[in-house]
Amino acid sequence: MIKARIVVTLKTGVLDPQGKAIESALQSFGIQDVGSVRQGKVFDVELAGSDTEQAETTLKAACEKLLANTVIENYAIEIA
Amino acid sequence: MIKARIVVTLKTGVLDPQGKAIESALQSFGIQDVGSVRQGKVFDVELAGSDTEQAETTLKAACEKLLANTVIENYAIEIA
């Protein structure tokens, strides 16, 4: 079995209102040092088999089709 | 300036309906190899200063107070 982690983040320049909200929430909690915050998503996936190359192809397809909106988001695949 | 990434994931054993939905969506897209999927959140944070130890303390406080629900979620802080 292969374990992989996919991290989907907004591209630079894309507005992130959720991150902005977290920023001001942190400041109102008294945590002042925090500059910018940007929020993304993480997917921990388990795949059958042991062929990491094929797993990467599968996960790329999953990202392109479903997990990431490639117009505004980047994705990174880490296979453990 | 310090850049850090916080990854918040559900604890093992906590039901993840969103992950389950992604699992079946992937299968209906013809991606069959995928076993389990669990979804989490990622926060890319920029902090003022250069004291990594203090940054870690600040980020821990941020996780405990706001970013993670420690009853059902784990968090991991990576400082770049």
Backbone of each chain as nested JSON, in Angstrom:
{
  "chains": [
    {"id": "A", "residues": [
      {"number": 1, "name": "MET", "atoms": {"N": [0.839, -1.206, 0.0], "CA": [0.0, 0.0, 0.0], "C": [0.875, 1.257, 0.0]}},
      {"number": 2, "name": "ILE", "atoms": {"N": [0.462, 2.246, -0.78], "CA": [1.22, 3.49, -0.866], "C": [0.447, 4.591, -0.16]}},
      {"number": 3, "name": "LYS", "atoms": {"N": [1.144, 5.366, 0.676], "CA": [0.505, 6.516, 1.309], "C": [1.019, 7.78, 0.64]}},
      {"number": 4, "name": "ALA", "atoms": {"N": [0.114, 8.679, 0.358], "CA": [0.524, 9.917, -0.289], "C": [-0.223, 11.088, 0.34]}},
      {"number": 5, "name": "ARG", "atoms": {"N": [0.389, 12.245, 0.24], "CA": [-0.256, 13.471, 0.715], "C": [-0.319, 14.459, -0.433]}},
      {"number": 6, "name": "ILE", "atoms": {"N": [-1.504, 14.996, -0.659], "CA": [-1.679, 16.014, -1.694], "C": [-1.992, 17.333, -1.003]}},
      {"number": 7, "name": "VAL", "atoms": {"N": [-1.236, 18.368, -1.341], "CA": [-1.491, 19.689, -0.764], "C": [-1.955, 20.618, -1.882]}},
      {"number": 8, "name": "VAL", "atoms": {"N": [-3.135, 21.177, -1.716], "CA": [-3.704, 22.095, -2.707], "C": [-3.712, 23.499, -2.11]}},
      {"number": 9, "name": "THR", "atoms": {"N": [-3.035, 24.43, -2.787], "CA": [-2.975, 25.805, -2.279], "C": [-3.415, 26.775, -3.374]}},
      {"number": 10, "name": "LEU", "atoms": {"N": [-3.896, 27.924, -2.969], "CA": [-4.272, 28.95, -3.934], "C": [-3.03, 29.5, -4.614]}},
      {"number": 11, "name": "LYS", "atoms": {"N": [-3.13, 29.803, -5.901], "CA": [-1.998, 30.416, -6.596], "C": [-1.729, 31.808, -6.042]}},
      {"number": 12, "name": "THR", "atoms": {"N": [-0.478, 32.243, -6.176], "CA": [-0.116, 33.599, -5.726], "C": [-0.956, 34.599, -6.521]}},
      {"number": 13, "name": "GLY", "atoms": {"N": [-1.447, 35.601, -5.841], "CA": [-2.227, 36.62, -6.517], "C": [-3.718, 36.372, -6.441]}},
      {"number": 14, "name": "VAL", "atoms": {"N": [-4.105, 35.134, -6.157], "CA": [-5.54, 34.845, -6.017], "C": [-5.97, 35.264, -4.616]}},
      {"number": 15, "name": "LEU", "atoms": {"N": [-7.029, 36.03, -4.546], "CA": [-7.534, 36.545, -3.267], "C": [-7.952, 35.395, -2.354]}},
      {"number": 16, "name": "ASP", "atoms": {"N": [-7.597, 35.48, -1.067], "CA": [-7.936, 34.42, -0.118], "C": [-8.671, 35.012, 1.078]}},
      {"number": 17, "name": "PRO", "atoms": {"N": [-9.972, 35.239, 0.951], "CA": [-10.714, 35.878, 2.033], "C": [-10.699, 35.059, 3.327]}},
      {"number": 18, "name": "GLN", "atoms": {"N": [-10.668, 33.735, 3.19], "CA": [-10.637, 32.873, 4.371], "C": [-9.337, 33.104, 5.165]}},
      {"number": 19, "name": "GLY", "atoms": {"N": [-8.227, 33.184, 4.422], "CA": [-6.942, 33.471, 5.059], "C": [-6.957, 34.827, 5.754]}},
      {"number": 20, "name": "LYS", "atoms": {"N": [-7.533, 35.827, 5.088], "CA": [-7.626, 37.173, 5.666], "C": [-8.429, 37.149, 6.962]}},
      {"number": 21, "name": "ALA", "atoms": {"N": [-9.527, 36.375, 6.959], "CA": [-10.37, 36.277, 8.152], "C": [-9.585, 35.649, 9.303]}},
      {"number": 22, "name": "ILE", "atoms": {"N": [-8.793, 34.621, 8.992], "CA": [-7.985, 33.964, 10.021], "C": [-6.959, 34.947, 10.579]}},
      {"number": 23, "name": "GLU", "atoms": {"N": [-6.346, 35.716, 9.668], "CA": [-5.376, 36.732, 10.067], "C": [-5.958, 37.685, 11.111]}},
      {"number": 24, "name": "SER", "atoms": {"N": [-7.143, 38.224, 10.799], "CA": [-7.689, 39.204, 11.743], "C": [-8.199, 38.515, 13.003]}},
      {"number": 25, "name": "ALA", "atoms": {"N": [-8.664, 37.263, 12.888], "CA": [-9.086, 36.535, 14.082], "C": [-7.891, 36.321, 15.01]}},
      {"number": 26, "name": "LEU", "atoms": {"N": [-6.747, 35.944, 14.437], "CA": [-5.549, 35.727, 15.251], "C": [-5.152, 37.014, 15.951]}},
      {"number": 27, "name": "GLN", "atoms": {"N": [-5.238, 38.132, 15.201], "CA": [-4.874, 39.397, 15.821], "C": [-5.814, 39.761, 16.965]}},
      {"number": 28, "name": "SER", "atoms": {"N": [-7.094, 39.472, 16.787], "CA": [-8.021, 39.795, 17.87], "C": [-7.857, 38.822, 19.049]}},
      {"number": 29, "name": "PHE", "atoms": {"N": [-7.201, 37.676, 18.828], "CA": [-6.865, 36.76, 19.933], "C": [-5.555, 37.17, 20.61]}},
      {"number": 30, "name": "GLY", "atoms": {"N": [-4.949, 38.255, 20.144], "CA": [-3.723, 38.732, 20.777], "C": [-2.455, 38.155, 20.178]}},
      {"number": 31, "name": "ILE", "atoms": {"N": [-2.581, 37.452, 19.04], "CA": [-1.391, 36.915, 18.376], "C": [-1.015, 37.883, 17.266]}},
      {"number": 32, "name": "GLN", "atoms": {"N": [-0.057, 38.786, 17.602], "CA": [0.215, 39.936, 16.738], "C": [1.274, 39.674, 15.68]}},
      {"number": 33, "name": "ASP", "atoms": {"N": [2.164, 38.699, 15.935], "CA": [3.322, 38.502, 15.047], "C": [2.937, 38.002, 13.661]}},
      {"number": 34, "name": "VAL", "atoms": {"N": [1.734, 37.456, 13.544], "CA": [1.379, 36.785, 12.305], "C": [1.146, 37.777, 11.177]}},
      {"number": 35, "name": "GLY", "atoms": {"N": [1.901, 37.623, 10.103], "CA": [1.709, 38.455, 8.931], "C": [0.586, 37.869, 8.094]}},
      {"number": 36, "name": "SER", "atoms": {"N": [0.919, 37.353, 6.937], "CA": [-0.145, 36.845, 6.085], "C": [-0.447, 35.376, 6.375]}},
      {"number": 37, "name": "VAL", "atoms": {"N": [-1.704, 35.018, 6.187], "CA": [-2.135, 33.619, 6.314], "C": [-2.843, 33.243, 5.021]}},
      {"number": 38, "name": "ARG", "atoms": {"N": [-2.508, 32.087, 4.464], "CA": [-3.252, 31.583, 3.309], "C": [-3.676, 30.158, 3.592]}},
      {"number": 39, "name": "GLN", "atoms": {"N": [-4.941, 29.879, 3.309], "CA": [-5.434, 28.549, 3.633], "C": [-5.496, 27.652, 2.405]}},
      {"number": 40, "name": "GLY", "atoms": {"N": [-5.176, 26.388, 2.613], "CA": [-5.292, 25.4, 1.547], "C": [-5.91, 24.126, 2.08]}},
      {"number": 41, "name": "LYS", "atoms": {"N": [-5.861, 23.091, 1.251], "CA": [-6.449, 21.807, 1.63], "C": [-5.391, 20.725, 1.556]}},
      {"number": 42, "name": "VAL", "atoms": {"N": [-5.557, 19.715, 2.384], "CA": [-4.633, 18.589, 2.324], "C": [-5.449, 17.294, 2.246]}},
      {"number": 43, "name": "PHE", "atoms": {"N": [-4.994, 16.378, 1.415], "CA": [-5.666, 15.087, 1.267], "C": [-4.661, 13.982, 1.557]}},
      {"number": 44, "name": "ASP", "atoms": {"N": [-4.958, 13.145, 2.542], "CA": [-4.118, 11.975, 2.805], "C": [-4.769, 10.783, 2.127]}},
      {"number": 45, "name": "VAL", "atoms": {"N": [-4.052, 10.228, 1.157], "CA": [-4.633, 9.192, 0.303], "C": [-3.866, 7.896, 0.48]}},
      {"number": 46, "name": "GLU", "atoms": {"N": [-4.593, 6.791, 0.515], "CA": [-3.955, 5.475, 0.483], "C": [-4.296, 4.796, -0.827]}},
      {"number": 47, "name": "LEU", "atoms": {"N": [-3.274, 4.277, -1.496], "CA": [-3.504, 3.613, -2.781], "C": [-3.114, 2.154, -2.699]}},
      {"number": 48, "name": "ALA", "atoms": {"N": [-3.837, 1.329, -3.45], "CA": [-3.486, -0.087, -3.546], "C": [-2.234, -0.228, -4.403]}},
      {"number": 49, "name": "GLY", "atoms": {"N": [-1.521, -1.328, -4.207], "CA": [-0.337, -1.612, -5.025], "C": [0.923, -1.024, -4.43]}},
      {"number": 50, "name": "SER", "atoms": {"N": [2.035, -1.145, -5.148], "CA": [3.303, -0.638, -4.615], "C": [4.124, 0.092, -5.688]}},
      {"number": 51, "name": "ASP", "atoms": {"N": [3.513, 0.333, -6.853], "CA": [4.208, 1.013, -7.948], "C": [4.068, 2.527, -7.761]}},
      {"number": 52, "name": "THR", "atoms": {"N": [5.115, 3.17, -7.236], "CA": [4.991, 4.6, -6.915], "C": [4.807, 5.457, -8.162]}},
      {"number": 53, "name": "GLU", "atoms": {"N": [5.409, 5.012, -9.275], "CA": [5.285, 5.798, -10.494], "C": [3.829, 5.824, -10.969]}},
      {"number": 54, "name": "GLN", "atoms": {"N": [3.227, 4.634, -10.942], "CA": [1.823, 4.566, -11.351], "C": [0.937, 5.333, -10.375]}},
      {"number": 55, "name": "ALA", "atoms": {"N": [1.292, 5.264, -9.093], "CA": [0.527, 5.991, -8.075], "C": [0.561, 7.485, -8.365]}},
      {"number": 56, "name": "GLU", "atoms": {"N": [1.74, 7.984, -8.756], "CA": [1.848, 9.413, -9.04], "C": [0.958, 9.8, -10.222]}},
      {"number": 57, "name": "THR", "atoms": {"N": [0.945, 8.958, -11.253], "CA": [0.079, 9.224, -12.413], "C": [-1.387, 9.267, -11.979]}},
      {"number": 58, "name": "THR", "atoms": {"N": [-1.774, 8.275, -11.167], "CA": [-3.158, 8.224, -10.681], "C": [-3.512, 9.476, -9.902]}},
      {"number": 59, "name": "LEU", "atoms": {"N": [-2.604, 9.879, -9.012], "CA": [-2.894, 11.029, -8.153], "C": [-2.934, 12.326, -8.954]}},
      {"number": 60, "name": "LYS", "atoms": {"N": [-2.067, 12.424, -9.975], "CA": [-2.103, 13.593, -10.851], "C": [-3.463, 13.7, -11.52]}},
      {"number": 61, "name": "ALA", "atoms": {"N": [-3.96, 12.559, -12.028], "CA": [-5.284, 12.545, -12.661], "C": [-6.355, 12.967, -11.668]}},
      {"number": 62, "name": "ALA", "atoms": {"N": [-6.248, 12.464, -10.428], "CA": [-7.229, 12.807, -9.394], "C": [-7.22, 14.311, -9.122]}},
      {"number": 63, "name": "CYS", "atoms": {"N": [-6.019, 14.888, -9.065], "CA": [-5.904, 16.328, -8.811], "C": [-6.516, 17.125, -9.947]}},
      {"number": 64, "name": "GLU", "atoms": {"N": [-6.164, 16.752, -11.175], "CA": [-6.631, 17.506, -12.345], "C": [-8.142, 17.425, -12.478]}},
      {"number": 65, "name": "LYS", "atoms": {"N": [-8.689, 16.228, -12.197], "CA": [-10.12, 16.027, -12.427], "C": [-10.981, 16.52, -11.288]}},
      {"number": 66, "name": "LEU", "atoms": {"N": [-10.49, 16.355, -10.061], "CA": [-11.405, 16.55, -8.933], "C": [-10.849, 17.415, -7.806]}},
      {"number": 67, "name": "LEU", "atoms": {"N": [-9.612, 17.145, -7.381], "CA": [-9.176, 17.719, -6.104], "C": [-8.765, 19.185, -6.187]}},
      {"number": 68, "name": "ALA", "atoms": {"N": [-8.208, 19.587, -7.328], "CA": [-7.754, 20.979, -7.443], "C": [-8.454, 21.663, -8.605]}},
      {"number": 69, "name": "ASN", "atoms": {"N": [-8.738, 22.946, -8.441], "CA": [-9.199, 23.77, -9.545], "C": [-7.947, 24.437, -10.112]}},
      {"number": 70, "name": "THR", "atoms": {"N": [-7.424, 23.873, -11.205], "CA": [-6.099, 24.3, -11.676], "C": [-6.081, 25.726, -12.238]}},
      {"number": 71, "name": "VAL", "atoms": {"N": [-7.247, 26.327, -12.381], "CA": [-7.273, 27.734, -12.804], "C": [-6.741, 28.634, -11.683]}},
      {"number": 72, "name": "ILE", "atoms": {"N": [-7.119, 28.31, -10.462], "CA": [-6.726, 29.18, -9.342], "C": [-5.875, 28.467, -8.286]}},
      {"number": 73, "name": "GLU", "atoms": {"N": [-5.681, 27.155, -8.439], "CA": [-4.972, 26.419, -7.386], "C": [-3.775, 25.634, -7.927]}},
      {"number": 74, "name": "ASN", "atoms": {"N": [-2.753, 25.525, -7.095], "CA": [-1.623, 24.634, -7.36], "C": [-1.778, 23.377, -6.514]}},
      {"number": 75, "name": "TYR", "atoms": {"N": [-1.187, 22.274, -6.993], "CA": [-1.173, 21.092, -6.123], "C": [0.22, 20.497, -6.071]}},
      {"number": 76, "name": "ALA", "atoms": {"N": [0.509, 19.863, -4.94], "CA": [1.799, 19.183, -4.772], "C": [1.511, 17.781, -4.257]}},
      {"number": 77, "name": "ILE", "atoms": {"N": [2.165, 16.798, -4.855], "CA": [1.959, 15.404, -4.452], "C": [3.234, 14.908, -3.775]}},
      {"number": 78, "name": "GLU", "atoms": {"N": [3.102, 14.436, -2.539], "CA": [4.248, 13.817, -1.862], "C": [3.915, 12.361, -1.601]}},
      {"number": 79, "name": "ILE", "atoms": {"N": [4.741, 11.471, -2.128], "CA": [4.508, 10.046, -1.875], "C": [5.463, 9.587, -0.781]}},
      {"number": 80, "name": "ALA", "atoms": {"N": [4.892, 9.004, 0.269], "CA": [5.72, 8.621, 1.436], "C": [6.382, 7.265, 1.173]}}
    ]},
    {"id": "B", "residues": [
      {"number": 1, "name": "MET", "atoms": {"N": [11.836, 37.514, 8.095], "CA": [10.487, 36.935, 8.076], "C": [10.551, 35.398, 8.073]}},
      {"number": 2, "name": "ILE", "atoms": {"N": [9.683, 34.784, 8.838], "CA": [9.668, 33.317, 8.927], "C": [8.433, 32.791, 8.195]}},
      {"number": 3, "name": "LYS", "atoms": {"N": [8.641, 31.76, 7.383], "CA": [7.495, 31.122, 6.737], "C": [7.242, 29.779, 7.399]}},
      {"number": 4, "name": "ALA", "atoms": {"N": [5.995, 29.49, 7.663], "CA": [5.673, 28.22, 8.306], "C": [4.432, 27.619, 7.659]}},
      {"number": 5, "name": "ARG", "atoms": {"N": [4.342, 26.316, 7.772], "CA": [3.15, 25.618, 7.278], "C": [2.56, 24.814, 8.422]}},
      {"number": 6, "name": "ILE", "atoms": {"N": [1.254, 24.981, 8.618], "CA": [0.546, 24.221, 9.648], "C": [-0.405, 23.259, 8.938]}},
      {"number": 7, "name": "VAL", "atoms": {"N": [-0.308, 21.986, 9.279], "CA": [-1.212, 20.998, 8.692], "C": [-2.122, 20.464, 9.792]}},
      {"number": 8, "name": "VAL", "atoms": {"N": [-3.418, 20.604, 9.605], "CA": [-4.401, 20.132, 10.579], "C": [-5.14, 18.945, 9.974]}},
      {"number": 9, "name": "THR", "atoms": {"N": [-5.067, 17.807, 10.651], "CA": [-5.737, 16.6, 10.136], "C": [-6.639, 16.021, 11.22]}},
      {"number": 10, "name": "LEU", "atoms": {"N": [-7.646, 15.304, 10.794], "CA": [-8.526, 14.636, 11.757], "C": [-7.772, 13.512, 12.455]}},
      {"number": 11, "name": "LYS", "atoms": {"N": [-8.038, 13.317, 13.734], "CA": [-7.427, 12.201, 14.465], "C": [-7.923, 10.875, 13.903]}},
      {"number": 12, "name": "THR", "atoms": {"N": [-7.079, 9.843, 14.054], "CA": [-7.476, 8.507, 13.614], "C": [-8.737, 8.098, 14.375]}},
      {"number": 13, "name": "GLY", "atoms": {"N": [-9.67, 7.518, 13.673], "CA": [-10.894, 7.067, 14.327], "C": [-12.026, 8.062, 14.228]}},
      {"number": 14, "name": "VAL", "atoms": {"N": [-11.694, 9.315, 13.941], "CA": [-12.754, 10.313, 13.773], "C": [-13.317, 10.177, 12.349]}},
      {"number": 15, "name": "LEU", "atoms": {"N": [-14.633, 10.075, 12.268], "CA": [-15.298, 9.913, 10.979], "C": [-15.032, 11.115, 10.069]}},
      {"number": 16, "name": "ASP", "atoms": {"N": [-14.746, 10.843, 8.789], "CA": [-14.458, 11.922, 7.836], "C": [-15.378, 11.792, 6.621]}},
      {"number": 17, "name": "PRO", "atoms": {"N": [-16.588, 12.299, 6.726], "CA": [-17.553, 12.15, 5.624], "C": [-17.084, 12.829, 4.336]}},
      {"number": 18, "name": "GLN", "atoms": {"N": [-16.349, 13.936, 4.47], "CA": [-15.842, 14.639, 3.298], "C": [-14.847, 13.75, 2.549]}},
      {"number": 19, "name": "GLY", "atoms": {"N": [-13.967, 13.097, 3.292], "CA": [-13.013, 12.168, 2.692], "C": [-13.723, 11.02, 1.991]}},
      {"number": 20, "name": "LYS", "atoms": {"N": [-14.756, 10.494, 2.644], "CA": [-15.537, 9.397, 2.059], "C": [-16.181, 9.829, 0.742]}},
      {"number": 21, "name": "ALA", "atoms": {"N": [-16.702, 11.065, 0.732], "CA": [-17.337, 11.583, -0.482], "C": [-16.323, 11.691, -1.611]}},
      {"number": 22, "name": "ILE", "atoms": {"N": [-15.11, 12.151, -1.283], "CA": [-14.055, 12.27, -2.291], "C": [-13.698, 10.894, -2.832]}},
      {"number": 23, "name": "GLU", "atoms": {"N": [-13.596, 9.928, -1.909], "CA": [-13.31, 8.539, -2.292], "C": [-14.272, 8.038, -3.354]}},
      {"number": 24, "name": "SER", "atoms": {"N": [-15.572, 8.204, -3.083], "CA": [-16.53, 7.66, -4.049], "C": [-16.586, 8.499, -5.314]}},
      {"number": 25, "name": "ALA", "atoms": {"N": [-16.313, 9.82, -5.189], "CA": [-16.259, 10.645, -6.396], "C": [-15.119, 10.19, -7.293]}},
      {"number": 26, "name": "LEU", "atoms": {"N": [-13.965, 9.925, -6.69], "CA": [-12.823, 9.461, -7.484], "C": [-13.149, 8.149, -8.178]}},
      {"number": 27, "name": "GLN", "atoms": {"N": [-13.814, 7.249, -7.45], "CA": [-14.167, 5.975, -8.063], "C": [-15.129, 6.154, -9.226]}},
      {"number": 28, "name": "SER", "atoms": {"N": [-16.081, 7.082, -9.077], "CA": [-17.016, 7.296, -10.183], "C": [-16.347, 8.02, -11.357]}},
      {"number": 29, "name": "PHE", "atoms": {"N": [-15.183, 8.65, -11.114], "CA": [-14.384, 9.231, -12.197], "C": [-13.48, 8.19, -12.855]}},
      {"number": 30, "name": "GLY", "atoms": {"N": [-13.545, 6.967, -12.387], "CA": [-12.75, 5.907, -12.995], "C": [-11.383, 5.737, -12.365]}},
      {"number": 31, "name": "ILE", "atoms": {"N": [-11.14, 6.41, -11.23], "CA": [-9.866, 6.234, -10.537], "C": [-10.09, 5.208, -9.427]}},
      {"number": 32, "name": "GLN", "atoms": {"N": [-9.739, 3.951, -9.743], "CA": [-10.127, 2.833, -8.89], "C": [-9.104, 2.492, -7.811]}},
      {"number": 33, "name": "ASP", "atoms": {"N": [-7.832, 2.843, -8.046], "CA": [-6.768, 2.396, -7.129], "C": [-6.843, 3.039, -5.744]}},
      {"number": 34, "name": "VAL", "atoms": {"N": [-7.594, 4.145, -5.666], "CA": [-7.563, 4.909, -4.426], "C": [-8.308, 4.181, -3.319]}},
      {"number": 35, "name": "GLY", "atoms": {"N": [-7.61, 3.952, -2.215], "CA": [-8.229, 3.333, -1.053], "C": [-8.893, 4.412, -0.235]}},
      {"number": 36, "name": "SER", "atoms": {"N": [-8.354, 4.699, 0.941], "CA": [-9.014, 5.685, 1.775], "C": [-8.486, 7.099, 1.486]}},
      {"number": 37, "name": "VAL", "atoms": {"N": [-9.359, 8.07, 1.662], "CA": [-8.992, 9.482, 1.537], "C": [-9.424, 10.182, 2.819]}},
      {"number": 38, "name": "ARG", "atoms": {"N": [-8.54, 10.992, 3.38], "CA": [-8.92, 11.816, 4.534], "C": [-8.521, 13.259, 4.242]}},
      {"number": 39, "name": "GLN", "atoms": {"N": [-9.463, 14.163, 4.499], "CA": [-9.161, 15.545, 4.173], "C": [-8.763, 16.346, 5.398]}},
      {"number": 40, "name": "GLY", "atoms": {"N": [-7.818, 17.25, 5.202], "CA": [-7.404, 18.148, 6.268], "C": [-7.244, 19.556, 5.738]}},
      {"number": 41, "name": "LYS", "atoms": {"N": [-6.672, 20.415, 6.578], "CA": [-6.49, 21.809, 6.188], "C": [-5.025, 22.173, 6.294]}},
      {"number": 42, "name": "VAL", "atoms": {"N": [-4.612, 23.116, 5.476], "CA": [-3.237, 23.573, 5.556], "C": [-3.248, 25.103, 5.623]}},
      {"number": 43, "name": "PHE", "atoms": {"N": [-2.373, 25.652, 6.471], "CA": [-2.271, 27.102, 6.599], "C": [-0.824, 27.512, 6.345]}},
      {"number": 44, "name": "ASP", "atoms": {"N": [-0.613, 28.372, 5.361], "CA": [0.719, 28.919, 5.119], "C": [0.79, 30.278, 5.787]}},
      {"number": 45, "name": "VAL", "atoms": {"N": [1.66, 30.377, 6.779], "CA": [1.695, 31.56, 7.623], "C": [3.039, 32.261, 7.471]}},
      {"number": 46, "name": "GLU", "atoms": {"N": [3.003, 33.581, 7.433], "CA": [4.236, 34.361, 7.474], "C": [4.277, 35.131, 8.787]}},
      {"number": 47, "name": "LEU", "atoms": {"N": [5.429, 35.028, 9.463], "CA": [5.556, 35.701, 10.755], "C": [6.658, 36.746, 10.693]}},
      {"number": 48, "name": "ALA", "atoms": {"N": [6.446, 37.842, 11.427], "CA": [7.483, 38.867, 11.534], "C": [8.609, 38.328, 12.409]}},
      {"number": 49, "name": "GLY", "atoms": {"N": [9.809, 38.882, 12.248], "CA": [10.946, 38.495, 13.076], "C": [11.704, 37.322, 12.494]}},
      {"number": 50, "name": "SER", "atoms": {"N": [12.719, 36.849, 13.255], "CA": [13.518, 35.739, 12.75], "C": [13.806, 34.7, 13.826]}},
      {"number": 51, "name": "ASP", "atoms": {"N": [13.137, 34.825, 14.985], "CA": [13.346, 33.895, 16.094], "C": [12.425, 32.681, 15.884]}},
      {"number": 52, "name": "THR", "atoms": {"N": [12.99, 31.576, 15.375], "CA": [12.134, 30.426, 15.045], "C": [11.508, 29.798, 16.288]}},
      {"number": 53, "name": "GLU", "atoms": {"N": [12.232, 29.881, 17.409], "CA": [11.69, 29.274, 18.629], "C": [10.428, 30.017, 19.086]}},
      {"number": 54, "name": "GLN", "atoms": {"N": [10.542, 31.353, 19.04], "CA": [9.377, 32.155, 19.427], "C": [8.237, 31.968, 18.431]}},
      {"number": 55, "name": "ALA", "atoms": {"N": [8.604, 31.829, 17.152], "CA": [7.593, 31.61, 16.121], "C": [6.827, 30.323, 16.402]}},
      {"number": 56, "name": "GLU", "atoms": {"N": [7.565, 29.285, 16.82], "CA": [6.893, 28.015, 17.088], "C": [5.91, 28.153, 18.252]}},
      {"number": 57, "name": "THR", "atoms": {"N": [6.324, 28.885, 19.292], "CA": [5.421, 29.119, 20.425], "C": [4.164, 29.855, 19.965]}},
      {"number": 58, "name": "THR", "atoms": {"N": [4.37, 30.902, 19.154], "CA": [3.237, 31.681, 18.642], "C": [2.289, 30.797, 17.846]}},
      {"number": 59, "name": "LEU", "atoms": {"N": [2.864, 29.969, 16.969], "CA": [2.024, 29.139, 16.103], "C": [1.286, 28.066, 16.898]}},
      {"number": 60, "name": "LYS", "atoms": {"N": [1.96, 27.55, 17.938], "CA": [1.286, 26.57, 18.794], "C": [0.064, 27.198, 19.441]}},
      {"number": 61, "name": "ALA", "atoms": {"N": [0.241, 28.43, 19.943], "CA": [-0.88, 29.134, 20.556], "C": [-1.997, 29.335, 19.536]}},
      {"number": 62, "name": "ALA", "atoms": {"N": [-1.614, 29.703, 18.295], "CA": [-2.611, 29.927, 17.245], "C": [-3.395, 28.646, 16.961]}},
      {"number": 63, "name": "CYS", "atoms": {"N": [-2.692, 27.506, 16.932], "CA": [-3.355, 26.228, 16.67], "C": [-4.319, 25.883, 17.787]}},
      {"number": 64, "name": "GLU", "atoms": {"N": [-3.833, 26.03, 19.027], "CA": [-4.65, 25.64, 20.178], "C": [-5.897, 26.513, 20.286]}},
      {"number": 65, "name": "LYS", "atoms": {"N": [-5.718, 27.823, 20.004], "CA": [-6.822, 28.76, 20.204], "C": [-7.798, 28.779, 19.047]}},
      {"number": 66, "name": "LEU", "atoms": {"N": [-7.27, 28.65, 17.819], "CA": [-8.121, 28.956, 16.676], "C": [-8.093, 27.925, 15.551]}},
      {"number": 67, "name": "LEU", "atoms": {"N": [-6.881, 27.489, 15.165], "CA": [-6.791, 26.762, 13.893], "C": [-7.222, 25.302, 13.976]}},
      {"number": 68, "name": "ALA", "atoms": {"N": [-6.998, 24.68, 15.121], "CA": [-7.353, 23.264, 15.237], "C": [-8.332, 23.045, 16.38]}},
      {"number": 69, "name": "ASN", "atoms": {"N": [-9.237, 22.113, 16.196], "CA": [-10.085, 21.661, 17.288], "C": [-9.4, 20.437, 17.875]}},
      {"number": 70, "name": "THR", "atoms": {"N": [-8.668, 20.646, 18.984], "CA": [-7.771, 19.584, 19.477], "C": [-8.529, 18.371, 20.032]}},
      {"number": 71, "name": "VAL", "atoms": {"N": [-9.835, 18.469, 20.159], "CA": [-10.607, 17.293, 20.574], "C": [-10.61, 16.245, 19.456]}},
      {"number": 72, "name": "ILE", "atoms": {"N": [-10.74, 16.708, 18.228], "CA": [-10.842, 15.762, 17.113], "C": [-9.726, 15.913, 16.082]}},
      {"number": 73, "name": "GLU", "atoms": {"N": [-8.874, 16.923, 16.24], "CA": [-7.858, 17.171, 15.203], "C": [-6.441, 17.208, 15.771]}},
      {"number": 74, "name": "ASN", "atoms": {"N": [-5.498, 16.753, 14.964], "CA": [-4.07, 16.912, 15.249], "C": [-3.526, 18.051, 14.415]}},
      {"number": 75, "name": "TYR", "atoms": {"N": [-2.45, 18.69, 14.9], "CA": [-1.792, 19.68, 14.048], "C": [-0.297, 19.444, 14.028]}},
      {"number": 76, "name": "ALA", "atoms": {"N": [0.308, 19.816, 12.914], "CA": [1.756, 19.715, 12.779], "C": [2.264, 21.046, 12.257]}},
      {"number": 77, "name": "ILE", "atoms": {"N": [3.331, 21.543, 12.883], "CA": [3.909, 22.828, 12.48], "C": [5.262, 22.571, 11.831]}},
      {"number": 78, "name": "GLU", "atoms": {"N": [5.422, 23.033, 10.59], "CA": [6.736, 22.934, 9.94], "C": [7.224, 24.353, 9.689]}},
      {"number": 79, "name": "ILE", "atoms": {"N": [8.38, 24.675, 10.226], "CA": [8.949, 26.005, 9.978], "C": [10.024, 25.893, 8.907]}},
      {"number": 80, "name": "ALA", "atoms": {"N": [9.862, 26.675, 7.847], "CA": [10.792, 26.566, 6.703], "C": [12.067, 27.368, 6.985]}}
    ]}
  ]
}
